[in-house]
Amino acid sequence: MTTTVSVKIPARILDRIPKAGSGRSGFIVQALEEKLARQQAPAWRPTTRRGRRLAALLKRGGNERFPLLDNEALERELRDRRGRFA
């Protein structure tokens, strides 16, 4: 779905972008997509009481989840849990 948007562009910028009919719309859309891709998504913040409680549980459990295991350590952990000591 597309929507037409009208904007005012300074002449100094308008002179540097493609002319109408020569890909101007695509150029502007691509430039906007690049700009938006560089922005970081806002950090998740719980807004409900239940969400805040769950966020606190996640934070407290962080020590158990990190640091992440590398492949060798993961294989060793799986071997130990499966009872194959080699």
MDTraj code that builds the backbone (N, CA, C; nanometers):
import mdtraj as md
import numpy as np

residues = "MET THR THR THR VAL SER VAL LYS ILE PRO ALA ARG ILE LEU ASP ARG ILE PRO LYS ALA GLY SER GLY ARG SER GLY PHE ILE VAL GLN ALA LEU GLU GLU LYS LEU ALA ARG GLN GLN ALA PRO ALA TRP ARG PRO THR THR ARG ARG GLY ARG ARG LEU ALA ALA LEU LEU LYS ARG GLY GLY ASN GLU ARG PHE PRO LEU LEU ASP ASN GLU ALA LEU GLU ARG GLU LEU ARG ASP ARG ARG GLY ARG PHE ALA".split()
xyz = np.array([
    [0.0840, -0.1169, 0.0000],
    [0.0000, 0.0000, 0.0000],
    [0.0893, 0.1244, 0.0000],
    [0.0563, 0.2194, -0.0803],
    [0.1320, 0.3435, -0.0850],
    [0.0390, 0.4600, -0.0568],
    [0.0973, 0.5649, -0.0042],
    [0.0251, 0.6873, 0.0245],
    [0.1039, 0.8032, -0.0329],
    [0.0346, 0.8966, -0.0928],
    [0.1010, 1.0143, -0.1472],
    [0.1189, 1.1164, -0.0364],
    [0.2398, 1.1701, -0.0255],
    [0.2724, 1.2685, 0.0768],
    [0.3332, 1.3896, 0.0080],
    [0.2921, 1.5056, 0.0490],
    [0.3464, 1.6284, -0.0078],
    [0.4379, 1.6924, 0.0962],
    [0.5599, 1.7257, 0.0543],
    [0.6550, 1.7882, 0.1450],
    [0.7205, 1.9077, 0.0773],
    [0.7690, 1.9983, 0.1572],
    [0.8436, 2.1122, 0.1050],
    [0.9918, 2.0791, 0.1167],
    [1.0632, 2.0886, 0.0051],
    [1.2056, 2.0566, 0.0006],
    [1.2810, 2.1828, -0.0407],
    [1.3856, 2.2194, 0.0336],
    [1.4642, 2.3365, -0.0058],
    [1.5213, 2.3194, -0.1468],
    [1.5331, 2.4286, -0.2200],
    [1.5813, 2.4258, -0.3579],
    [1.7208, 2.3656, -0.3674],
    [1.8060, 2.3897, -0.2689],
    [1.9419, 2.3358, -0.2729],
    [1.9420, 2.1838, -0.2708],
    [1.8431, 2.1227, -0.2074],
    [1.8327, 1.9768, -0.2049],
    [1.7636, 1.9278, -0.3316],
    [1.6602, 1.9982, -0.3734],
    [1.5851, 1.9589, -0.4920],
    [1.6742, 1.9546, -0.6158],
    [1.7716, 2.0443, -0.6231],
    [1.8630, 2.0464, -0.7377],
    [1.9529, 1.9234, -0.7426],
    [1.9729, 1.8568, -0.6295],
    [2.0672, 1.7446, -0.6221],
    [2.0017, 1.6077, -0.6373],
    [1.8688, 1.6004, -0.6333],
    [1.8016, 1.4707, -0.6466],
    [1.7508, 1.4551, -0.7896],
    [1.7174, 1.3311, -0.8319],
    [1.6715, 1.3084, -0.9692],
    [1.5489, 1.3932, -1.0035],
    [1.5351, 1.4253, -1.1283],
    [1.4214, 1.5039, -1.1764],
    [1.2961, 1.4182, -1.1761],
    [1.1807, 1.4845, -1.1780],
    [1.0524, 1.4145, -1.1826],
    [1.0492, 1.3248, -1.3056],
    [1.0032, 1.2022, -1.2897],
    [0.9972, 1.1076, -1.3999],
    [1.1265, 1.0310, -1.4207],
    [1.2302, 1.0652, -1.3461],
    [1.3593, 0.9971, -1.3602],
    [1.3955, 0.9194, -1.2339],
    [1.2972, 0.8785, -1.1586],
    [1.3225, 0.7990, -1.0389],
    [1.3264, 0.8791, -0.9099],
    [1.2688, 0.9985, -0.9092],
    [1.2710, 1.0813, -0.7887],
    [1.2016, 1.0129, -0.6719],
    [1.0838, 0.9568, -0.6964],
    [1.0084, 0.8934, -0.5874],
    [1.0866, 0.7775, -0.5265],
    [1.1423, 0.6928, -0.6132],
    [1.2208, 0.5802, -0.5632],
    [1.3422, 0.6249, -0.4853],
    [1.4058, 0.7318, -0.5325],
    [1.5224, 0.7859, -0.4637],
    [1.4855, 0.8330, -0.3234],
    [1.3748, 0.9046, -0.3132],
    [1.3309, 0.9570, -0.1828],
    [1.2915, 0.8428, -0.0895],
    [1.2190, 0.7441, -0.1418],
    [1.1791, 0.6301, -0.0584],
    [1.3021, 0.5548, -0.0087],
    [1.3999, 0.5327, -0.0978],
    [1.5226, 0.4628, -0.0579],
    [1.5980, 0.5424, 0.0490],
    [1.6060, 0.6743, 0.0326],
    [1.6751, 0.7574, 0.1315],
    [1.6050, 0.7506, 0.2664],
    [1.4726, 0.7527, 0.2662],
    [1.3985, 0.7432, 0.3925],
    [1.4177, 0.6068, 0.4582],
    [1.4174, 0.5002, 0.3770],
    [1.4389, 0.3661, 0.4324],
    [1.5771, 0.3541, 0.4959],
    [1.6786, 0.4100, 0.4309],
    [1.8138, 0.4064, 0.4872],
    [1.8200, 0.4828, 0.6191],
    [1.7567, 0.5978, 0.6220],
    [1.7568, 0.6797, 0.7438],
    [1.6876, 0.6044, 0.8580],
    [1.5732, 0.5433, 0.8281],
    [1.4996, 0.4712, 0.9317],
    [1.5743, 0.3463, 0.9769],
    [1.6488, 0.2824, 0.8869],
    [1.7241, 0.1622, 0.9230],
    [1.8366, 0.1953, 1.0212],
    [1.8882, 0.3170, 1.0160],
    [1.9968, 0.3559, 1.1067],
    [1.9470, 0.3862, 1.2467],
    [1.8196, 0.4136, 1.2610],
    [1.7664, 0.4460, 1.3932],
    [1.7486, 0.3181, 1.4739],
    [1.7828, 0.3253, 1.5999],
    [1.7648, 0.2105, 1.6870],
    [1.6203, 0.2058, 1.7344],
    [1.5698, 0.0842, 1.7433],
    [1.4347, 0.0669, 1.7952],
    [1.4331, 0.1075, 1.9422],
    [1.3273, 0.1709, 1.9859],
    [1.3227, 0.2096, 2.1272],
    [1.3257, 0.0859, 2.2172],
    [1.3921, 0.0989, 2.3293],
    [1.4020, -0.0122, 2.4238],
    [1.2631, -0.0472, 2.4766],
    [1.2409, -0.1768, 2.4935],
    [1.1112, -0.2208, 2.5432],
    [1.0956, -0.1788, 2.6885],
    [0.9839, -0.1193, 2.7181],
    [0.9536, -0.0805, 2.8560],
    [0.8142, -0.1286, 2.8886],
    [0.8017, -0.2098, 2.9925],
    [0.6685, -0.2594, 3.0278],
    [0.5804, -0.1459, 3.0786],
    [0.4534, -0.1510, 3.0433],
    [0.3616, -0.0454, 3.0858],
    [0.2594, -0.0955, 3.1877],
    [0.2437, -0.2273, 3.1964],
    [0.1465, -0.2808, 3.2917],
    [0.2173, -0.3350, 3.4146],
    [0.1401, -0.3540, 3.5179],
    [0.1956, -0.4091, 3.6420],
    [0.2521, -0.5493, 3.6188],
    [0.1769, -0.6297, 3.5431],
    [0.2231, -0.7649, 3.5139],
    [0.3520, -0.7606, 3.4305],
    [0.3576, -0.6713, 3.3336],
    [0.4770, -0.6581, 3.2508],
    [0.5988, -0.6176, 3.3321],
    [0.5801, -0.5266, 3.4272],
    [0.6917, -0.4856, 3.5134],
    [0.7392, -0.6010, 3.5999],
    [0.6451, -0.6826, 3.6460],
    [0.6821, -0.7986, 3.7268],
    [0.7609, -0.8995, 3.6433],
    [0.7169, -0.9239, 3.5204],
    [0.7877, -1.0165, 3.4331],
    [0.9259, -0.9628, 3.3947],
    [0.9363, -0.8325, 3.3739],
    [1.0653, -0.7709, 3.3413],
    [1.1622, -0.7868, 3.4576],
    [1.1120, -0.7740, 3.5796],
    [1.1974, -0.7910, 3.6976],
    [1.2470, -0.9352, 3.7068],
    [1.1601, -1.0314, 3.6742],
    [1.2022, -1.1717, 3.6750],
    [1.3101, -1.1974, 3.5700],
    [1.2928, -1.1398, 3.4522],
    [1.3940, -1.1546, 3.3472],
    [1.5276, -1.0977, 3.3915],
    [1.5228, -0.9830, 3.4553],
    [1.6460, -0.9177, 3.4988],
    [1.7168, -1.0018, 3.6048],
    [1.6412, -1.0552, 3.7000],
    [1.7015, -1.1367, 3.8052],
    [1.7582, -1.2673, 3.7509],
    [1.6975, -1.3217, 3.6450],
    [1.7441, -1.4479, 3.5879],
    [1.8591, -1.4304, 3.4906],
    [1.9027, -1.3082, 3.4680],
    [2.0099, -1.2814, 3.3726],
    [2.1383, -1.3530, 3.4058],
    [2.1708, -1.3645, 3.5329],
    [2.2950, -1.4315, 3.5732],
    [2.2953, -1.5783, 3.5335],
    [2.1773, -1.6397, 3.5298],
    [2.1689, -1.7809, 3.4931],
    [2.1805, -1.8000, 3.3423],
    [2.1417, -1.6999, 3.2638],
    [2.1429, -1.7126, 3.1185],
    [2.2736, -1.6672, 3.0550],
    [2.3510, -1.5885, 3.1235],
    [2.4720, -1.5321, 3.0643],
    [2.5924, -1.5658, 3.1494],
    [2.7115, -1.5750, 3.0996],
    [2.7492, -1.5609, 2.9590],
    [2.7046, -1.6835, 2.8798],
    [2.6809, -1.6641, 2.7520],
    [2.6388, -1.7730, 2.6657],
    [2.7556, -1.8683, 2.6421],
    [2.7230, -1.9940, 2.6220],
    [2.8254, -2.0953, 2.5993],
    [2.8714, -2.0935, 2.4540],
    [2.9994, -2.1201, 2.4324],
    [3.0468, -2.1376, 2.2954],
    [3.0134, -2.2808, 2.2530],
    [3.0401, -2.3165, 2.1291],
    [3.0021, -2.4488, 2.0774],
    [3.0653, -2.5623, 2.1578],
    [3.1920, -2.5481, 2.1920],
    [3.2613, -2.6535, 2.2661],
    [3.2000, -2.6724, 2.4049],
    [3.1744, -2.5633, 2.4732],
    [3.1158, -2.5712, 2.6072],
    [2.9733, -2.6266, 2.6013],
    [2.9003, -2.5927, 2.4960],
    [2.7647, -2.6440, 2.4804],
    [2.7663, -2.7949, 2.4597],
    [2.8565, -2.8428, 2.3742],
    [2.8691, -2.9872, 2.3515],
    [2.9058, -3.0598, 2.4804],
    [2.9983, -3.0031, 2.5588],
    [3.0391, -3.0625, 2.6862],
    [2.9210, -3.0686, 2.7826],
    [2.8431, -2.9607, 2.7889],
    [2.7259, -2.9559, 2.8769],
    [2.6232, -3.0616, 2.8363],
    [2.5988, -3.0749, 2.7067],
    [2.5024, -3.1756, 2.6603],
    [2.5511, -3.3158, 2.6901],
    [2.6813, -3.3416, 2.6696],
    [2.7364, -3.4740, 2.7021],
    [2.7183, -3.5060, 2.8494],
    [2.7480, -3.4068, 2.9337],
    [2.7348, -3.4289, 3.0791],
    [2.5909, -3.4561, 3.1177],
    [2.4981, -3.3829, 3.0610],
    [2.3559, -3.4014, 3.0955],
    [2.3037, -3.5347, 3.0465],
    [2.3572, -3.5839, 2.9359],
    [2.3117, -3.7098, 2.8803],
    [2.3826, -3.8291, 2.9439],
    [2.4816, -3.8019, 3.0280],
    [2.5523, -3.9075, 3.0976],
    [2.6632, -3.9718, 3.0168],
    [2.7090, -3.9050, 2.9117],
    [2.8187, -3.9584, 2.8295],
    [2.9457, -3.8811, 2.8626],
    [3.0233, -3.9349, 2.9505],
    [3.1469, -3.8682, 2.9917],
    [3.2599, -3.9193, 2.9036],
    [3.3064, -3.8375, 2.8132],
    [3.4135, -3.8829, 2.7251],
    [3.5254, -3.7826, 2.7234],
])
top = md.Topology()
chain = top.add_chain()
for i, resn in enumerate(residues, 1):
    res = top.add_residue(resn, chain, resSeq=i)
    for name in ("N", "CA", "C"):
        top.add_atom(name, md.element.get_by_symbol(name[0]), res)
traj = md.Trajectory(xyz[None], top)
